[in-house]
Amino acid sequence: MSSTLNLPRGDVTSTLPQELIDDIVDYVPDDEETQKHLSLVNRSWSHRTRHHLFQTVRFELGGRSCTLLNEVLRTNPSLYQHIQTMRIDHGSRFNLQTSSILGVIDPKQLVNVRGISIHGDTESCLHWSTLPAGLRSALYNLLGKPDLITLTLMDIRDIDVSFIGRSRRLKELTLYGVKHSLSSSPSISSDGPPATRLADEKCSLRSLSVGQCGDALQCLRATTVVPQPVALKVYSGRYDEKMDMVLQVFSRNVETYEIQCHGPSGFLTGPGMIGHLPLHSGVLDFARLPKLKTLRIRLQLNQLWYLLSGLTPSLGQQIARLRSTNCLEDIDIVLELDEILHYWMRSRLDETLHPLFDPAWTDLDNTLGDKDAFSKLKKLRIWLKIPTHVVHSKEELASRFSVFKETVMPNLTRRGILEVVH
């Protein structure tokens, strides 16, 4: 089914059972254009399409999208109940005093919201303390809803994140570029219960993604029991001792651990040369993850040398600490070569693949090739995102990978668990 779907209109369509109409509409829940076409058939079809068209809404505070959404909701208040996920963006160019914002962010009307993400301006960040008091109060009430399942806060300063202690059902939490502060206390919000320490059995958090948020993590630790996520993602840029100290106590139940060496936007974290800096030793401390099964590392070419070298404890050295006491099953190493190669204006295949022939790969092969120490290991995948202009031919690329597998990492090749994907 596509957006060009032709359906009869009028009495013929209205005779279809509502259950059949619902099945047809639900067949393409994520195809917005098709949903819009279906909504025009008649009222029976429109009622069901509203559930999909308004299930997720995205708008900029004070922007045109916010004004339009406010007009639609004001005309059709019943649409509030269909909203389950909200993506709220902030742009410093917009006026935050407009009444349309409070019309959209109405905690009393948004009864079915289960996922919220607020993204500050990546250049200037969102300074919470500068928000109008009414808007700040409405946002705190919305964020403090006890039935939230997913929450994302990015590039926000001066926010008191203690409201997270209200979320009894929160399963996924992302904090990136968040500076916790008591200066904008959520005490101005009175519509929800205060943040409290939750009993162990009531702490439902299962996925935690963090970066540049040491203060916020410390607040989370203080206002709730220490969450024990099964999945942990760490953005390595500006990873400091404060973050490391808190994450040590968040790690004992982690089964999937992902290291992201650039920010959520896909670019190098921080200005200039930050991408060339070695990883903080705490990021690579796998010994604190006794239940680790899946390890994922995403980085760019210029960061690979630091990961493999001995300037800091290398990847091979850190993994070697897990000998005979590990549950490790899968390792994915993703090298994103396209952006950095374009920046450097490189176009030769030899220069692209050269880091793969570093002796440190042999050390990693010797470590993971030990069947007794890593008996549960099923796969090591090396993912290479190589620009098409760099690859002279598929045959040449396959030949280079074959040499790498046979001569640099022969142990894993013999075990049949090494895979190079491009």
VOPAGU-2260 file (C-alpha; in pm, 1 decimal, decimal comma):
REM VOPAGU-2260
SITE   aa  ch    i         X         Y         Z
SITE  MET   A    0       0,0       0,0       0,0
SITE  SER   A    1     130,6     344,3     -87,9
SITE  SER   A    2      26,7     705,1     -79,7
SITE  THR   A    3    -128,3     661,4    -428,9
SITE  LEU   A    4    -385,0     414,0    -296,7
SITE  ASN   A    5    -724,3     476,6    -461,4
SITE  LEU   A    6   -1032,2     404,6    -253,3
SITE  PRO   A    7   -1397,4     459,9    -334,7
SITE  ARG   A    8   -1571,0     739,9    -149,7
SITE  GLY   A    9   -1921,5     788,7     -24,8
SITE  ASP   A   10   -2177,5     527,0      72,5
SITE  VAL   A   11   -1984,9     232,5     -76,7
SITE  THR   A   12   -1693,0     275,1     165,5
SITE  SER   A   13   -1909,3     352,6     463,1
SITE  THR   A   14   -2070,7       8,3     438,5
SITE  LEU   A   15   -1741,4    -160,8     524,7
SITE  PRO   A   16   -1725,1    -298,3     878,9
SITE  GLN   A   17   -1524,9     -70,7    1109,3
SITE  GLU   A   18   -1298,9    -364,1    1201,1
SITE  LEU   A   19   -1196,2    -399,9     835,6
SITE  ILE   A   20   -1138,5     -26,5     801,8
SITE  ASP   A   21    -917,9     -34,4    1111,4
SITE  ASP   A   22    -716,7    -325,6     970,8
SITE  ILE   A   23    -657,3    -140,6     642,9
SITE  VAL   A   24    -551,5     179,6     817,9
SITE  ASP   A   25    -328,3      -9,2    1061,7
SITE  TYR   A   26    -150,2    -185,1     773,8
SITE  VAL   A   27      62,4     124,6     706,3
SITE  PRO   A   28      88,8     294,7    1046,0
SITE  ASP   A   29     413,0     480,3     968,8
SITE  ASP   A   30     330,8     598,1     615,8
SITE  GLU   A   31     217,8     954,3     685,2
SITE  GLU   A   32     118,3    1036,5     327,7
SITE  THR   A   33     -97,5     725,9     297,7
SITE  GLN   A   34    -257,5     798,1     632,9
SITE  LYS   A   35    -344,7    1149,2     514,2
SITE  HIS   A   36    -506,9    1007,6     200,4
SITE  LEU   A   37    -702,5     752,6     400,4
SITE  SER   A   38    -826,2    1021,9     636,9
SITE  LEU   A   39   -1005,2    1189,1     344,7
SITE  VAL   A   40   -1224,5     888,2     257,8
SITE  ASN   A   41   -1493,4     966,6     514,2
SITE  ARG   A   42   -1546,4    1000,1     888,1
SITE  SER   A   43   -1514,1     625,3     955,9
SITE  TRP   A   44   -1166,3     624,9     803,0
SITE  SER   A   45   -1063,5     959,1     947,8
SITE  HIS   A   46   -1132,3     849,3    1304,7
SITE  ARG   A   47    -880,5     565,3    1282,2
SITE  THR   A   48    -611,9     759,5    1093,3
SITE  ARG   A   49    -602,3    1020,8    1368,9
SITE  HIS   A   50    -454,7     759,7    1600,6
SITE  HIS   A   51    -153,2     720,1    1368,8
SITE  LEU   A   52    -119,3    1078,4    1244,9
SITE  PHE   A   53    -110,5    1221,5    1597,6
SITE  GLN   A   54      55,0     935,1    1781,4
SITE  THR   A   55     390,3    1114,4    1746,7
SITE  VAL   A   56     415,9    1492,3    1722,2
SITE  ARG   A   57     723,7    1707,1    1671,1
SITE  PHE   A   58     744,5    2084,1    1698,1
SITE  GLU   A   59     976,8    2373,0    1782,0
SITE  LEU   A   60     897,5    2584,7    2084,7
SITE  GLY   A   61     750,2    2907,3    1951,9
SITE  GLY   A   62     797,2    2800,9    1588,8
SITE  ARG   A   63     539,4    2775,7    1312,9
SITE  SER   A   64     496,8    2400,8    1369,4
SITE  CYS   A   65     399,3    2476,2    1730,1
SITE  THR   A   66     145,9    2740,1    1620,7
SITE  LEU   A   67     -13,6    2509,4    1365,2
SITE  LEU   A   68     -33,8    2219,6    1610,0
SITE  ASN   A   69    -193,4    2447,0    1870,2
SITE  GLU   A   70    -460,7    2554,5    1620,5
SITE  VAL   A   71    -541,6    2193,7    1532,4
SITE  LEU   A   72    -562,4    2085,0    1897,5
SITE  ARG   A   73    -770,3    2386,6    1994,8
SITE  THR   A   74   -1019,2    2305,1    1717,7
SITE  ASN   A   75   -1019,2    1930,5    1792,7
SITE  PRO   A   76    -936,9    1875,9    2163,7
SITE  SER   A   77   -1005,4    1503,7    2131,0
SITE  LEU   A   78    -676,3    1475,0    1939,6
SITE  TYR   A   79    -479,7    1519,7    2263,5
SITE  GLN   A   80    -567,5    1165,5    2365,5
SITE  HIS   A   81    -394,6    1021,3    2056,1
SITE  ILE   A   82     -56,2    1180,8    2135,4
SITE  GLN   A   83     180,5     924,9    2285,5
SITE  THR   A   84     522,4    1060,6    2189,1
SITE  MET   A   85     641,6    1423,1    2182,1
SITE  ARG   A   86     963,7    1556,1    2029,0
SITE  ILE   A   87    1017,2    1915,5    2143,7
SITE  ASP   A   88    1294,0    2119,9    1979,1
SITE  HIS   A   89    1426,5    2454,5    2095,6
SITE  GLY   A   90    1557,8    2726,9    1871,4
SITE  SER   A   91    1693,3    3048,3    2021,8
SITE  ARG   A   92    1540,8    3246,5    1734,3
SITE  PHE   A   93    1182,2    3181,6    1845,7
SITE  ASN   A   94     969,9    3378,1    2095,0
SITE  LEU   A   95     893,8    3159,7    2397,1
SITE  GLN   A   96     626,9    3394,4    2534,0
SITE  THR   A   97     366,7    3289,6    2276,0
SITE  SER   A   98      46,9    3136,5    2414,1
SITE  SER   A   99      46,9    2864,5    2147,5
SITE  ILE   A  100     322,5    2679,5    2337,7
SITE  LEU   A  101     109,4    2633,0    2649,1
SITE  GLY   A  102    -177,6    2526,4    2426,0
SITE  VAL   A  103      31,2    2235,6    2296,4
SITE  ILE   A  104     210,0    2153,7    2622,3
SITE  ASP   A  105     -94,4    2095,4    2840,2
SITE  PRO   A  106     -16,1    1823,1    3097,0
SITE  LYS   A  107    -383,9    1782,5    3192,9
SITE  GLN   A  108    -486,9    1718,1    2831,2
SITE  LEU   A  109    -188,4    1497,7    2739,2
SITE  VAL   A  110    -312,0    1198,8    2936,5
SITE  ASN   A  111    -161,5     926,1    2716,6
SITE  VAL   A  112     190,1    1059,3    2661,6
SITE  ARG   A  113     447,7     787,0    2726,7
SITE  GLY   A  114     756,5     924,6    2553,1
SITE  ILE   A  115     908,1    1274,2    2561,6
SITE  SER   A  116    1228,4    1415,1    2415,6
SITE  ILE   A  117    1346,7    1773,2    2452,6
SITE  HIS   A  118    1635,6    1887,4    2235,1
SITE  GLY   A  119    1804,7    2215,6    2307,8
SITE  ASP   A  120    1973,9    2430,1    2048,5
SITE  THR   A  121    2300,9    2248,7    1974,4
SITE  GLU   A  122    2488,0    2578,6    1932,4
SITE  SER   A  123    2362,4    2778,3    2230,2
SITE  CYS   A  124    2187,2    2506,4    2434,5
SITE  LEU   A  125    1856,0    2555,5    2611,1
SITE  HIS   A  126    1899,6    2746,4    2936,6
SITE  TRP   A  127    1611,1    2623,2    3148,4
SITE  SER   A  128    1629,9    2910,9    3394,2
SITE  THR   A  129    1553,2    3161,8    3117,5
SITE  LEU   A  130    1223,4    2997,0    3019,0
SITE  PRO   A  131     903,6    3182,8    3112,6
SITE  ALA   A  132     780,4    3058,5    3452,2
SITE  GLY   A  133     453,3    2926,3    3310,7
SITE  LEU   A  134     629,5    2728,9    3039,3
SITE  ARG   A  135     885,4    2592,5    3283,6
SITE  SER   A  136     607,6    2478,1    3516,9
SITE  ALA   A  137     412,7    2310,7    3234,9
SITE  LEU   A  138     724,2    2127,4    3114,8
SITE  TYR   A  139     811,9    2007,8    3464,6
SITE  ASN   A  140     455,7    1876,5    3507,5
SITE  LEU   A  141     475,9    1700,5    3173,3
SITE  LEU   A  142     819,7    1551,2    3238,3
SITE  GLY   A  143     715,1    1441,8    3587,9
SITE  LYS   A  144     428,1    1223,2    3470,1
SITE  PRO   A  145     462,2     891,2    3655,9
SITE  ASP   A  146     368,4     681,0    3350,8
SITE  LEU   A  147     647,4     795,3    3117,8
SITE  ILE   A  148     832,1     506,5    2953,4
SITE  THR   A  149    1097,9     691,5    2751,1
SITE  LEU   A  150    1265,7    1025,1    2822,5
SITE  THR   A  151    1537,0    1209,7    2629,4
SITE  LEU   A  152    1699,2    1536,4    2737,6
SITE  MET   A  153    1971,0    1686,5    2517,0
SITE  ASP   A  154    2172,0    2010,0    2529,7
SITE  ILE   A  155    1993,2    2163,4    2829,1
SITE  ARG   A  156    2145,5    2373,3    3107,0
SITE  ASP   A  157    2022,4    2469,4    3455,3
SITE  ILE   A  158    1751,6    2204,5    3479,8
SITE  ASP   A  159    1666,1    2021,5    3800,3
SITE  VAL   A  160    1638,9    1658,7    3686,6
SITE  SER   A  161    1514,3    1531,2    4024,2
SITE  PHE   A  162    1167,7    1500,5    3867,0
SITE  ILE   A  163    1291,0    1175,5    3711,7
SITE  GLY   A  164    1230,3    1023,1    4054,6
SITE  ARG   A  165     857,7    1045,1    3987,5
SITE  SER   A  166     869,5     812,7    3686,0
SITE  ARG   A  167     770,9     472,3    3819,5
SITE  ARG   A  168     765,0     308,3    3475,6
SITE  LEU   A  169    1058,4     474,9    3301,1
SITE  LYS   A  170    1240,8     215,4    3090,2
SITE  GLU   A  171    1461,4     423,9    2857,1
SITE  LEU   A  172    1651,6     735,8    2961,7
SITE  THR   A  173    1889,5     948,0    2752,3
SITE  LEU   A  174    2085,2    1238,1    2902,9
SITE  TYR   A  175    2329,1    1420,2    2678,7
SITE  GLY   A  176    2472,5    1765,6    2736,1
SITE  VAL   A  177    2253,6    1809,1    3045,7
SITE  LYS   A  178    2371,1    2032,0    3329,6
SITE  HIS   A  179    2176,6    1971,6    3652,1
SITE  SER   A  180    2107,6    2270,9    3873,0
SITE  LEU   A  181    1881,8    2341,6    4169,0
SITE  SER   A  182    1838,6    2702,8    4057,6
SITE  SER   A  183    1526,3    2615,7    3857,9
SITE  SER   A  184    1364,2    2388,7    4112,7
SITE  PRO   A  185    1056,2    2194,0    4001,0
SITE  SER   A  186     894,3    2289,7    4332,5
SITE  ILE   A  187     690,4    2541,4    4131,0
SITE  SER   A  188     509,4    2239,1    3990,2
SITE  SER   A  189     230,6    2114,7    4215,3
SITE  ASP   A  190      31,9    1878,6    3993,9
SITE  GLY   A  191     244,1    1570,0    4052,3
SITE  PRO   A  192     400,2    1384,4    4342,8
SITE  PRO   A  193     743,9    1501,2    4451,4
SITE  ALA   A  194    1054,1    1314,5    4350,0
SITE  THR   A  195    1119,0    1033,2    4594,9
SITE  ARG   A  196    1356,5     746,4    4636,6
SITE  LEU   A  197    1198,3     442,3    4479,9
SITE  ALA   A  198    1202,4      94,0    4624,8
SITE  ASP   A  199    1426,5    -149,7    4438,9
SITE  GLU   A  200    1136,7    -343,4    4290,4
SITE  LYS   A  201     981,9     -22,2    4153,4
SITE  CYS   A  202    1288,0      99,2    3960,7
SITE  SER   A  203    1210,3     -12,0    3604,3
SITE  LEU   A  204    1489,8     160,9    3407,7
SITE  ARG   A  205    1639,5     -81,1    3155,4
SITE  SER   A  206    1820,9     136,6    2899,0
SITE  LEU   A  207    2049,4     428,6    2986,0
SITE  SER   A  208    2231,9     651,2    2732,6
SITE  VAL   A  209    2461,5     920,2    2870,4
SITE  GLY   A  210    2713,4    1184,5    2770,9
SITE  GLN   A  211    2830,9    1515,2    2920,8
SITE  CYS   A  212    2593,0    1480,4    3214,9
SITE  GLY   A  213    2791,4    1406,2    3532,4
SITE  ASP   A  214    2584,4    1636,9    3755,3
SITE  ALA   A  215    2257,3    1497,0    3622,8
SITE  LEU   A  216    2373,1    1140,0    3685,0
SITE  GLN   A  217    2467,0    1225,2    4040,7
SITE  CYS   A  218    2121,0    1372,4    4095,4
SITE  LEU   A  219    1962,3    1059,7    3948,2
SITE  ARG   A  220    2162,6     849,4    4188,0
SITE  ALA   A  221    2052,7    1065,7    4482,0
SITE  THR   A  222    1679,9    1087,5    4403,2
SITE  THR   A  223    1614,5     723,8    4311,1
SITE  VAL   A  224    1765,1     391,1    4393,6
SITE  VAL   A  225    2067,7     322,1    4175,0
SITE  PRO   A  226    1916,0     198,4    3846,9
SITE  GLN   A  227    2061,3    -115,6    3697,4
SITE  PRO   A  228    2005,0     -92,2    3321,6
SITE  VAL   A  229    2049,6    -394,0    3097,4
SITE  ALA   A  230    2162,1    -171,4    2808,8
SITE  LEU   A  231    2413,6     111,3    2859,3
SITE  LYS   A  232    2532,2     353,9    2589,4
SITE  VAL   A  233    2812,3     598,7    2666,9
SITE  TYR   A  234    2905,6     894,6    2448,1
SITE  SER   A  235    3276,6     921,6    2512,9
SITE  GLY   A  236    3328,4    1293,3    2441,1
SITE  ARG   A  237    3394,5    1494,3    2759,6
SITE  TYR   A  238    3360,2    1183,1    2970,3
SITE  ASP   A  239    3497,6    1288,1    3307,5
SITE  GLU   A  240    3565,1    1148,5    3655,1
SITE  LYS   A  241    3221,8    1254,4    3780,3
SITE  MET   A  242    3044,1    1049,4    3513,8
SITE  ASP   A  243    3282,9     760,3    3564,8
SITE  MET   A  244    3223,6     746,7    3939,1
SITE  VAL   A  245    2845,3     727,9    3899,3
SITE  LEU   A  246    2846,6     480,7    3611,1
SITE  GLN   A  247    3056,0     238,3    3812,1
SITE  VAL   A  248    2753,2     169,1    4031,1
SITE  PHE   A  249    2513,3     156,0    3733,5
SITE  SER   A  250    2695,8    -126,2    3558,1
SITE  ARG   A  251    2656,6    -452,7    3742,6
SITE  ASN   A  252    2358,2    -580,3    3538,7
SITE  VAL   A  253    2458,1    -441,8    3197,5
SITE  GLU   A  254    2440,0    -701,5    2920,2
SITE  THR   A  255    2469,7    -469,3    2618,5
SITE  TYR   A  256    2733,2    -195,3    2629,6
SITE  GLU   A  257    2781,9      56,6    2349,6
SITE  ILE   A  258    3060,2     312,5    2323,2
SITE  GLN   A  259    2974,3     600,2    2089,8
SITE  CYS   A  260    3278,7     808,5    2005,9
SITE  HIS   A  261    3084,1    1095,6    1855,0
SITE  GLY   A  262    2769,7    1273,8    1961,7
SITE  PRO   A  263    2408,4    1182,3    1883,8
SITE  SER   A  264    2411,6    1409,5    1577,9
SITE  GLY   A  265    2679,5    1192,1    1417,2
SITE  PHE   A  266    2963,4    1444,8    1429,6
SITE  LEU   A  267    3275,1    1452,4    1644,0
SITE  THR   A  268    3196,7    1546,0    2000,4
SITE  GLY   A  269    3319,1    1887,7    2093,6
SITE  PRO   A  270    3506,6    2141,6    1882,5
SITE  GLY   A  271    3819,1    2089,9    1679,5
SITE  MET   A  272    4053,5    1815,7    1788,8
SITE  ILE   A  273    3836,2    1642,2    2047,0
SITE  GLY   A  274    3793,0    1348,5    1810,6
SITE  HIS   A  275    4169,0    1288,1    1822,4
SITE  LEU   A  276    4185,3    1247,3    2198,7
SITE  PRO   A  277    4219,3     900,2    2354,1
SITE  LEU   A  278    3923,3     749,0    2531,6
SITE  HIS   A  279    3893,2     791,3    2906,6
SITE  SER   A  280    4011,9     470,3    3072,3
SITE  GLY   A  281    3675,5     432,6    3247,4
SITE  VAL   A  282    3494,0     403,9    2914,8
SITE  LEU   A  283    3697,1      91,6    2836,3
SITE  ASP   A  284    3678,6     -62,6    3183,1
SITE  PHE   A  285    3488,8    -377,4    3089,3
SITE  ALA   A  286    3578,8    -545,1    3417,7
SITE  ARG   A  287    3300,9    -345,1    3586,7
SITE  LEU   A  288    3048,3    -521,8    3357,6
SITE  PRO   A  289    3036,3    -878,6    3493,4
SITE  LYS   A  290    2727,1    -972,2    3287,5
SITE  LEU   A  291    2843,5    -820,8    2956,6
SITE  LYS   A  292    2724,2   -1016,8    2653,4
SITE  THR   A  293    2726,0    -767,7    2365,8
SITE  LEU   A  294    2989,7    -498,3    2310,6
SITE  ARG   A  295    2947,2    -230,2    2043,5
SITE  ILE   A  296    3201,8      39,4    1961,8
SITE  ARG   A  297    3131,7     313,6    1706,5
SITE  LEU   A  298    3415,7     544,0    1610,2
SITE  GLN   A  299    3585,8     723,2    1324,8
SITE  LEU   A  300    3912,8     647,2    1154,8
SITE  ASN   A  301    4116,8     904,7    1344,8
SITE  GLN   A  302    4005,5     754,4    1677,2
SITE  LEU   A  303    4091,8     394,7    1587,8
SITE  TRP   A  304    4463,4     429,4    1654,9
SITE  TYR   A  305    4403,2     545,5    2013,3
SITE  LEU   A  306    4164,5     257,5    2071,3
SITE  LEU   A  307    4419,9       0,6    1957,0
SITE  SER   A  308    4741,3     163,8    2079,7
SITE  GLY   A  309    4910,2     133,6    2415,6
SITE  LEU   A  310    4893,7     505,6    2501,0
SITE  THR   A  311    4599,0     412,8    2719,1
SITE  PRO   A  312    4489,2      60,3    2807,3
SITE  SER   A  313    4407,2     -65,5    2458,0
SITE  LEU   A  314    4094,7    -250,3    2352,8
SITE  GLY   A  315    4281,9    -580,1    2352,4
SITE  GLN   A  316    4429,3    -521,3    2698,3
SITE  GLN   A  317    4091,1    -431,0    2846,9
SITE  ILE   A  318    3917,6    -732,6    2695,1
SITE  ALA   A  319    4201,6    -954,8    2818,0
SITE  ARG   A  320    4098,4    -864,6    3176,0
SITE  LEU   A  321    3777,3   -1062,3    3117,9
SITE  ARG   A  322    3953,3   -1395,0    3062,2
SITE  SER   A  323    3767,7   -1695,8    3202,1
SITE  THR   A  324    3513,2   -1484,5    3389,6
SITE  ASN   A  325    3304,3   -1345,1    3106,3
SITE  CYS   A  326    2973,1   -1395,6    2926,0
SITE  LEU   A  327    3087,2   -1216,9    2608,9
SITE  GLU   A  328    2896,8   -1335,6    2300,0
SITE  ASP   A  329    2914,6   -1060,4    2036,3
SITE  ILE   A  330    3147,7    -771,8    1954,7
SITE  ASP   A  331    3069,6    -508,6    1689,9
SITE  ILE   A  332    3328,9    -248,9    1590,7
SITE  VAL   A  333    3189,9      12,2    1354,1
SITE  LEU   A  334    3432,0     242,6    1169,4
SITE  GLU   A  335    3262,0     541,2    1009,0
SITE  LEU   A  336    3511,3     650,9     748,1
SITE  ASP   A  337    3301,8     865,8     518,3
SITE  GLU   A  338    3290,8    1202,8     697,2
SITE  ILE   A  339    3653,5    1207,3     809,0
SITE  LEU   A  340    3776,6    1100,0     465,7
SITE  HIS   A  341    3575,0    1372,5     300,7
SITE  TYR   A  342    3718,7    1623,7     548,0
SITE  TRP   A  343    4073,8    1514,2     476,0
SITE  MET   A  344    4004,0    1483,8     102,0
SITE  ARG   A  345    4149,6    1133,6      99,4
SITE  SER   A  346    4069,7     899,1    -186,1
SITE  ARG   A  347    4318,6     611,4    -173,1
SITE  LEU   A  348    4208,4     268,6     -62,5
SITE  ASP   A  349    4549,5     191,8      91,9
SITE  GLU   A  350    4525,5     488,7     326,5
SITE  THR   A  351    4171,1     392,0     419,5
SITE  LEU   A  352    4249,8      34,1     516,5
SITE  HIS   A  353    4595,8      93,3     663,4
SITE  PRO   A  354    4474,1     111,1    1028,9
SITE  LEU   A  355    4328,4    -236,9     990,9
SITE  PHE   A  356    4679,0    -377,8     956,9
SITE  ASP   A  357    4800,3    -230,9    1285,9
SITE  PRO   A  358    4975,4    -496,9    1502,7
SITE  ALA   A  359    4726,1    -425,1    1780,1
SITE  TRP   A  360    4464,5    -618,4    1582,0
SITE  THR   A  361    4690,0    -923,3    1615,7
SITE  ASP   A  362    4693,4    -877,6    1992,4
SITE  LEU   A  363    4314,7    -863,7    1991,5
SITE  ASP   A  364    4306,1   -1178,1    1776,6
SITE  ASN   A  365    4534,0   -1361,8    2019,5
SITE  THR   A  366    4316,1   -1261,1    2313,9
SITE  LEU   A  367    3978,0   -1348,3    2164,9
SITE  GLY   A  368    4112,9   -1650,7    1984,6
SITE  ASP   A  369    4154,6   -1828,6    2317,8
SITE  LYS   A  370    3860,6   -2072,4    2318,6
SITE  ASP   A  371    3893,8   -2149,6    2686,7
SITE  ALA   A  372    3889,8   -1785,0    2794,1
SITE  PHE   A  373    3615,9   -1674,6    2551,8
SITE  SER   A  374    3421,3   -1991,4    2494,0
SITE  LYS   A  375    3085,7   -1815,1    2450,5
SITE  LEU   A  376    3206,1   -1569,6    2186,2
SITE  LYS   A  377    3003,0   -1620,6    1869,4
SITE  LYS   A  378    3095,3   -1327,8    1646,0
SITE  LEU   A  379    3335,8   -1037,5    1605,6
SITE  ARG   A  380    3209,8    -805,8    1334,3
SITE  ILE   A  381    3411,2    -517,8    1191,1
SITE  TRP   A  382    3180,5    -280,2    1008,0
SITE  LEU   A  383    3343,1     -39,5     761,0
SITE  LYS   A  384    3151,2     253,9     616,2
SITE  ILE   A  385    3372,1     334,9     317,3
SITE  PRO   A  386    3284,8     607,9      63,4
SITE  THR   A  387    3219,2     470,3    -282,6
SITE  HIS   A  388    3483,4     697,7    -439,7
SITE  VAL   A  389    3751,0     525,8    -228,2
SITE  VAL   A  390    3670,4     172,2    -341,3
SITE  HIS   A  391    3830,3      90,4    -675,2
SITE  SER   A  392    3644,7    -240,4    -711,9
SITE  LYS   A  393    3457,7    -491,1    -498,7
SITE  GLU   A  394    3710,3    -756,2    -594,1
SITE  GLU   A  395    4001,4    -545,2    -468,9
SITE  LEU   A  396    3820,5    -473,7    -143,3
SITE  ALA   A  397    3736,3    -840,9     -91,4
SITE  SER   A  398    4102,3    -930,3    -155,7
SITE  ARG   A  399    4228,3    -682,6     105,1
SITE  PHE   A  400    3978,0    -808,4     362,4
SITE  SER   A  401    4079,8   -1166,4     292,0
SITE  VAL   A  402    4445,3   -1079,3     357,0
SITE  PHE   A  403    4347,7    -902,6     678,5
SITE  LYS   A  404    4147,6   -1200,1     807,1
SITE  GLU   A  405    4405,8   -1462,1     715,2
SITE  THR   A  406    4727,8   -1284,3     816,4
SITE  VAL   A  407    4631,3   -1034,1    1087,2
SITE  MET   A  408    4351,5   -1221,7    1266,0
SITE  PRO   A  409    4400,7   -1590,6    1183,0
SITE  ASN   A  410    4275,3   -1729,8    1517,1
SITE  LEU   A  411    3929,1   -1576,1    1490,9
SITE  THR   A  412    3919,1   -1667,2    1122,7
SITE  ARG   A  413    3984,8   -2032,3    1205,9
SITE  ARG   A  414    3714,3   -2022,0    1473,5
SITE  GLY   A  415    3476,9   -1892,6    1205,3
SITE  ILE   A  416    3360,3   -1598,0    1415,6
SITE  LEU   A  417    3530,1   -1304,6    1234,6
SITE  GLU   A  418    3320,9   -1107,3     987,8
SITE  VAL   A  419    3422,2    -793,7     798,5
SITE  VAL   A  420    3127,1    -601,4     657,3
SITE  HIS   A  421    3130,9    -294,4     436,1
